[in-house]
């Protein structure tokens, strides 16, 4: 089955490259460093690395605290972090700087994977969340590289898909030493798609162990006073196509009730910054882009965060935050950053990717779920009118995060046997 999979992958390479070119029209970084995706490198790298793979920004953000803990305990160890997306690459470089090596993960074809392994010779391989690559996993087994999947999660939909190709997936999972699942449901789904039950453990979600420094909080508070003029700030985080229009329409309605309202929009993907700016103008709303450095006096409606890596700071500048990807069927995004900062959190009905977190935070009345525009309007008006309500939501959100912390310590203890 893996031979057929590899042949098919080779046949699809021209189309994959065309897709990279297509994506580069909006995100130019996709047209660079193709050699890394095929396991070719223009210089020699350190070997015997502790290798982590985080597909994009969200996984990378969750990984940083663990990587830094390993660096503190093993200062002489070399760390390699691979990503798939340019935004993930940029985030690794911004946060970890020169303390780690970064390249793109090679495509899952035998030649590229073998060249990658020969170049870095990992002592341990650690995959974040849900990445299952048959050739990569087989190569780890062949080279006796201990392979872990940490913070592992698997949706019902993904599990059904993997079960249809169990002849390919089960042998891949047989190469994994331990799958550290976020929840018992995730653990059960991994077993259902072919993982051996003795290799699956529930260690919790390391995203609860997020780090937000006092410096970041202070920067956010300074932004609120300096550029936002103390206005009531409503932040919409990680928005997707067709989602901004919903909030721009809502803003125009709420503005009548809250004249000092400022809408801060943080698109999920940087290639959409220009598109969102034009959309604001189409709605006849005055917009300031963060990169302009301009302030937001009362006549400005929208502050467009056209930068990367500043979301925690922007949460600290907000009076309320709506986490996007949840008003369109994307599956939601991580609400824990906002909760950790102490910003009241709202989200929409589509939270399949963060189902357990959403259910947990709602059980403790630590966030608000809004199913349509009318519910969003009512929620924002209520938050604006009642500072005690905002403070209560913020405190409950922080408490929810604290109660679920500790996964990084457990995962670190698990990995130590092979570091």
C-alpha positions as CSV (number, residue, x, y, z in Angstrom):
1,X,0.0,0.0,0.0
2,X,2.8,2.4,0.8
3,X,4.5,1.8,-2.6
4,X,1.2,2.7,-4.3
5,X,1.0,5.8,-2.1
6,X,4.5,6.8,-3.0
7,X,4.0,6.4,-6.7
8,X,0.8,8.5,-6.5
9,X,2.6,11.2,-4.5
10,X,5.4,11.4,-7.2
11,X,2.7,11.7,-9.9
12,X,1.1,14.5,-8.0
13,X,4.3,16.6,-7.6
14,X,3.7,18.7,-10.7
15,X,0.3,19.7,-9.4
16,X,1.7,20.4,-5.9
17,X,4.2,22.7,-7.5
18,X,1.5,24.5,-9.5
19,X,-0.4,24.9,-6.2
20,X,2.7,26.5,-4.6
21,X,2.9,28.9,-7.5
22,X,-0.8,29.7,-7.2
23,X,-0.5,30.4,-3.5
24,X,2.6,32.5,-4.0
25,X,0.5,35.0,-6.0
26,X,-1.0,36.2,-2.7
27,X,1.8,34.9,-0.3
28,X,5.1,35.3,-2.1
29,X,7.1,33.2,0.4
30,X,5.5,30.1,-1.1
31,X,7.8,30.5,-4.1
32,X,11.0,30.3,-2.1
33,X,13.0,27.4,-0.6
34,X,11.5,24.7,-2.7
35,X,14.7,22.7,-2.3
36,X,14.0,22.1,1.3
37,X,10.6,20.6,0.5
38,X,12.5,18.0,-1.5
39,X,15.3,17.4,1.0
40,X,18.0,19.4,-0.7
41,X,20.0,21.8,1.4
42,X,22.6,24.4,0.4
43,X,24.7,24.1,3.5
44,X,25.6,21.5,6.1
45,X,23.6,21.4,9.3
46,X,24.3,20.1,12.8
47,X,23.3,16.4,13.3
48,X,22.0,14.3,16.2
49,X,19.1,16.9,16.6
50,X,16.0,16.8,18.7
51,X,13.5,17.3,16.0
52,X,10.0,18.8,16.3
53,X,7.5,19.3,13.6
54,X,4.8,21.9,13.8
55,X,2.8,22.3,10.6
56,X,1.9,26.0,11.0
57,X,1.5,29.0,13.4
58,X,-0.9,27.4,15.9
59,X,1.1,24.3,16.4
60,X,4.4,26.3,16.6
61,X,3.0,28.6,19.3
62,X,2.0,25.6,21.4
63,X,5.4,24.1,20.9
64,X,7.6,27.0,22.0
65,X,7.3,26.6,25.7
66,X,8.2,23.0,25.5
67,X,11.2,23.7,23.2
68,X,12.4,26.4,25.6
69,X,12.1,24.0,28.6
70,X,14.2,21.4,26.7
71,X,16.8,24.1,26.0
72,X,17.0,25.0,29.7
73,X,17.5,21.4,30.8
74,X,19.7,20.4,27.8
75,X,21.6,23.5,26.8
76,X,24.1,21.6,24.6
77,X,21.4,19.8,22.6
78,X,20.7,21.0,19.0
79,X,17.0,21.6,18.2
80,X,15.4,21.4,14.8
81,X,11.9,22.7,14.2
82,X,10.3,22.0,10.8
83,X,7.1,23.6,9.6
84,X,5.0,23.3,6.4
85,X,3.8,26.9,6.0
86,X,5.8,30.1,5.5
87,X,3.8,31.7,8.4
88,X,4.9,28.9,10.7
89,X,8.4,29.4,9.5
90,X,8.3,33.1,10.2
91,X,6.9,32.5,13.7
92,X,9.7,30.0,14.6
93,X,12.4,32.4,13.4
94,X,10.7,35.4,15.3
95,X,10.4,33.5,18.6
96,X,13.3,31.1,18.7
97,X,15.7,33.2,16.6
98,X,19.1,31.5,16.1
99,X,18.6,29.1,19.0
100,X,17.1,26.4,16.8
101,X,17.5,25.2,13.2
102,X,14.5,25.6,10.9
103,X,13.8,24.1,7.5
104,X,10.5,23.1,5.8
105,X,9.3,19.5,6.3
106,X,10.2,17.5,3.1
107,X,7.4,16.1,1.0
108,X,6.5,12.5,2.0
109,X,8.3,10.9,-0.9
110,X,11.1,8.4,-0.1
111,X,14.0,10.3,-1.7
112,X,13.2,13.6,0.0
113,X,12.6,11.9,3.4
114,X,15.9,9.9,3.2
115,X,17.9,13.0,2.3
116,X,16.3,14.9,5.2
117,X,17.2,12.1,7.6
118,X,20.8,11.8,6.3
119,X,21.2,15.5,6.7
120,X,20.0,15.9,10.3
121,X,20.2,12.3,11.7
122,X,17.6,13.1,14.5
123,X,18.0,11.4,17.8
124,X,14.3,11.8,18.4
125,X,11.3,12.8,16.3
126,X,8.4,14.7,17.8
127,X,5.3,15.4,15.7
128,X,2.7,17.9,16.9
129,X,-1.0,17.1,16.8
130,X,-2.3,15.2,13.7
131,X,0.4,14.8,11.1
132,X,0.7,11.2,9.9
133,X,3.1,10.7,7.0
134,X,3.6,7.0,6.1
135,X,7.1,7.3,4.4
136,X,8.4,9.7,7.1
137,X,7.2,7.4,9.9
138,X,8.6,4.3,8.1
139,X,12.0,6.0,7.7
140,X,12.0,6.7,11.5
141,X,11.4,3.1,12.1
142,X,14.1,2.0,9.7
143,X,16.6,4.3,11.3
144,X,15.5,3.4,14.9
145,X,14.6,7.0,15.6
146,X,12.1,7.2,18.6
147,X,9.0,8.7,17.2
148,X,6.3,10.6,19.3
149,X,3.1,12.3,18.4
150,X,2.4,14.9,21.1
151,X,-0.6,17.1,21.9
152,X,-2.3,14.6,19.6
153,X,-5.8,15.3,18.5
154,X,-8.1,13.7,16.0
155,X,-11.6,14.8,15.0
156,X,-14.4,12.4,14.2
157,X,-14.3,13.5,10.6
158,X,-10.5,12.9,10.3
159,X,-10.8,9.5,12.1
160,X,-13.4,8.3,9.6
161,X,-11.2,9.4,6.7
162,X,-8.1,7.6,8.1
163,X,-10.2,4.4,8.7
164,X,-10.9,4.2,5.0
165,X,-7.1,3.8,4.3
166,X,-6.2,1.8,7.4
167,X,-3.9,-0.4,5.3
168,X,-1.7,2.7,4.9
169,X,-2.2,4.3,8.3
170,X,-2.0,1.4,10.7
171,X,1.6,0.4,9.6
172,X,2.6,4.1,9.9
173,X,1.3,4.3,13.5
174,X,3.1,1.1,14.3
175,X,6.3,3.1,14.1
176,X,5.2,5.5,16.8
177,X,6.6,4.9,20.3
178,X,4.0,7.0,22.1
179,X,1.0,9.0,21.1
180,X,0.4,11.6,23.8
181,X,-3.3,12.5,23.3
182,X,-5.0,15.7,24.5
183,X,-8.2,13.9,25.6
184,X,-9.6,10.4,26.1
185,X,-11.8,10.9,23.0
186,X,-8.7,11.7,20.9
187,X,-6.9,8.6,22.4
188,X,-9.9,6.4,21.5
189,X,-9.9,7.7,17.9
190,X,-6.2,7.1,17.4
191,X,-6.7,3.5,18.6
192,X,-9.7,3.2,16.2
193,X,-7.5,4.1,13.2
194,X,-4.9,1.5,14.0
195,X,-2.7,2.7,16.9
196,X,-1.8,0.1,19.5
197,X,-3.6,0.9,22.7
198,X,-0.4,0.4,24.8
199,X,1.3,3.3,22.9
200,X,-1.5,5.8,23.5
201,X,-1.6,8.0,26.7
202,X,-3.7,11.0,27.7
203,X,-1.4,13.8,28.9
204,X,-3.6,16.8,28.3
205,X,-3.3,19.9,26.0
206,X,0.0,21.8,26.1
207,X,-1.8,24.9,24.7
208,X,-3.0,25.5,28.3
209,X,0.6,26.1,29.3
210,X,0.9,29.2,27.1
211,X,3.4,31.9,28.2
212,X,2.3,35.6,28.2
213,X,4.9,37.9,29.6
214,X,4.2,41.0,31.6
215,X,6.0,42.9,28.9
216,X,3.5,41.8,26.3
217,X,0.6,42.8,28.6
218,X,2.2,46.2,29.2
219,X,2.7,46.8,25.5
220,X,-1.0,46.1,24.9
221,X,-2.1,48.5,27.6
222,X,0.2,51.2,26.1
223,X,-1.3,50.6,22.7
224,X,-4.8,51.0,24.1
225,X,-3.9,54.3,25.7
226,X,-1.5,55.6,23.0
227,X,-3.1,54.7,19.7
228,X,-6.7,53.7,20.7
229,X,-7.3,56.7,22.9
230,X,-9.0,54.7,25.6
231,X,-11.9,53.7,23.3
232,X,-13.9,50.5,23.9
233,X,-11.9,48.0,21.8
234,X,-13.5,44.9,20.3
235,X,-11.0,42.6,18.7
236,X,-11.9,39.9,16.1
237,X,-9.0,37.4,16.0
238,X,-8.0,34.9,13.3
239,X,-10.7,35.8,10.8
240,X,-11.3,33.9,7.5
241,X,-12.8,34.8,4.2
242,X,-16.5,35.7,4.4
243,X,-16.2,36.2,8.2
244,X,-15.0,39.9,8.2
245,X,-18.2,40.9,6.4
246,X,-20.3,39.5,9.2
247,X,-18.5,41.6,11.8
248,X,-18.4,44.8,9.7
249,X,-22.1,44.6,9.4
250,X,-22.5,44.0,13.1
251,X,-20.2,46.9,13.8
252,X,-22.3,49.3,11.9
253,X,-25.3,48.2,14.0
254,X,-23.5,48.3,17.4
255,X,-21.9,51.7,16.7
256,X,-25.2,53.3,17.2
257,X,-25.3,52.0,20.7
258,X,-21.6,52.4,21.5
259,X,-20.2,55.5,19.7
260,X,-16.7,55.0,21.1
261,X,-16.4,51.5,19.7
262,X,-13.3,50.5,17.8
263,X,-13.2,47.3,15.8
264,X,-9.8,45.6,15.6
265,X,-9.5,42.9,13.0
266,X,-6.7,40.3,12.9
267,X,-6.9,38.2,9.7
268,X,-5.7,34.6,10.0
269,X,-3.6,34.7,6.8
270,X,-1.3,37.6,5.9
271,X,-2.1,37.3,2.2
272,X,-5.6,38.6,3.0
273,X,-4.5,41.9,4.6
274,X,-5.1,43.9,1.5
275,X,-8.4,42.1,0.7
276,X,-9.8,42.9,4.2
277,X,-8.7,46.5,4.0
278,X,-10.6,46.9,0.7
279,X,-13.6,45.2,2.2
280,X,-13.7,47.8,5.1
281,X,-13.6,50.6,2.5
282,X,-16.4,48.9,0.6
283,X,-18.5,49.1,3.8
284,X,-17.6,52.8,3.9
285,X,-15.7,52.4,7.1
286,X,-12.6,54.4,8.0
287,X,-9.7,52.0,8.4
288,X,-6.1,52.3,9.8
289,X,-3.5,49.6,9.2
290,X,-1.2,48.8,12.0
291,X,1.9,49.1,9.8
292,X,1.0,52.8,9.2
293,X,1.7,53.6,12.8
294,X,-1.3,56.0,12.8
295,X,-3.6,56.5,15.8
296,X,-7.3,55.8,15.9
297,X,-9.3,59.0,16.7
298,X,-13.1,58.8,17.0
299,X,-13.7,58.9,13.3
300,X,-11.7,55.7,12.7
301,X,-13.9,52.6,12.6
302,X,-11.4,49.7,12.0
303,X,-7.8,49.0,13.1
304,X,-6.5,46.4,10.8
305,X,-3.6,44.3,12.3
306,X,-1.6,43.7,9.2
307,X,1.3,42.1,11.1
308,X,2.2,38.7,12.4
309,X,3.0,37.5,15.9
310,X,1.3,40.3,17.9
311,X,-2.0,38.7,18.8
312,X,-1.3,38.3,22.5
313,X,-0.3,41.9,22.7
314,X,-3.5,43.0,20.8
315,X,-5.6,40.9,23.2
316,X,-4.1,42.9,26.1
317,X,-5.3,46.1,24.3
318,X,-8.9,44.8,23.9
319,X,-11.9,45.1,26.1
320,X,-13.5,42.0,24.5
321,X,-12.4,39.5,21.9
322,X,-14.2,37.3,19.4
323,X,-12.1,34.4,18.2
324,X,-12.7,33.8,14.5
325,X,-12.9,30.7,12.3
326,X,-16.1,30.1,14.3
327,X,-18.7,32.1,12.4
328,X,-17.9,30.1,9.2
329,X,-17.4,26.4,9.1
330,X,-13.7,26.3,9.6
331,X,-13.8,24.7,13.1
332,X,-12.6,27.6,15.3
333,X,-9.3,28.7,16.7
334,X,-7.5,28.7,20.0
335,X,-9.4,30.8,22.6
336,X,-6.8,30.1,25.3
337,X,-4.5,33.0,24.4
338,X,-7.2,35.6,25.0
339,X,-8.3,33.8,28.2
340,X,-4.7,33.8,29.5
341,X,-4.3,37.5,28.8
342,X,-7.5,38.2,30.7
343,X,-9.7,39.4,27.9
344,X,-13.4,38.4,27.9
345,X,-13.8,35.7,25.1
346,X,-16.6,35.2,22.7
347,X,-16.8,32.6,19.8
348,X,-19.3,31.4,17.3
349,X,-21.1,28.0,16.6
350,X,-18.3,26.3,14.6
351,X,-15.8,25.1,17.1
352,X,-15.3,21.5,16.0
353,X,-11.4,21.8,16.2
354,X,-11.6,23.0,19.8
355,X,-14.7,21.1,20.9
356,X,-13.4,20.0,24.3
357,X,-12.0,23.5,25.2
358,X,-15.2,25.2,24.1
359,X,-17.3,22.8,26.2
360,X,-15.1,23.2,29.2
361,X,-15.0,27.0,29.1
362,X,-18.8,27.2,28.7
363,X,-19.4,24.8,31.6
364,X,-17.6,27.3,33.8
365,X,-19.3,30.3,32.3
366,X,-15.9,31.6,31.4
367,X,-16.8,32.6,27.8
368,X,-19.8,33.4,25.6
369,X,-20.8,31.4,22.6
370,X,-22.9,33.3,20.0
371,X,-24.8,31.4,17.4
372,X,-25.7,34.4,15.1
373,X,-25.3,38.1,14.6
374,X,-28.1,39.1,17.0
375,X,-26.5,37.1,19.8
376,X,-23.2,38.8,19.1
377,X,-24.8,42.2,19.2
378,X,-26.4,41.5,22.6
379,X,-23.2,40.1,24.0
380,X,-21.1,43.1,23.1
381,X,-23.6,45.6,24.3
382,X,-23.9,43.7,27.6
383,X,-20.1,43.6,28.0
384,X,-19.8,47.3,27.3
385,X,-22.5,48.2,29.7
386,X,-21.2,46.1,32.6
387,X,-17.5,46.3,33.6
388,X,-18.2,43.8,36.5
389,X,-19.4,41.3,34.0
390,X,-16.3,41.8,31.9
391,X,-14.1,41.3,34.9
392,X,-16.0,38.2,35.9
393,X,-15.6,36.6,32.5
394,X,-11.9,37.5,32.5
395,X,-11.2,36.0,35.9
396,X,-13.2,32.8,35.1
397,X,-11.2,32.5,31.8
398,X,-7.9,32.7,33.6
399,X,-9.0,30.2,36.2
400,X,-10.1,27.8,33.5
401,X,-6.6,28.0,31.9
402,X,-4.9,27.5,35.3
403,X,-7.0,24.4,36.2
404,X,-5.9,22.6,33.0
405,X,-2.2,23.4,33.0
406,X,0.6,20.9,33.5
407,X,0.7,19.0,30.1
408,X,4.1,20.4,29.2
409,X,5.7,19.0,32.3
410,X,4.1,15.6,31.6
411,X,5.2,15.6,27.9
412,X,8.7,16.7,28.9
413,X,8.9,13.8,31.3
414,X,7.8,11.5,28.6
415,X,10.4,12.7,26.0
416,X,13.3,12.8,28.5
417,X,13.9,9.0,28.1
418,X,15.0,9.6,24.5
419,X,16.6,13.0,24.7
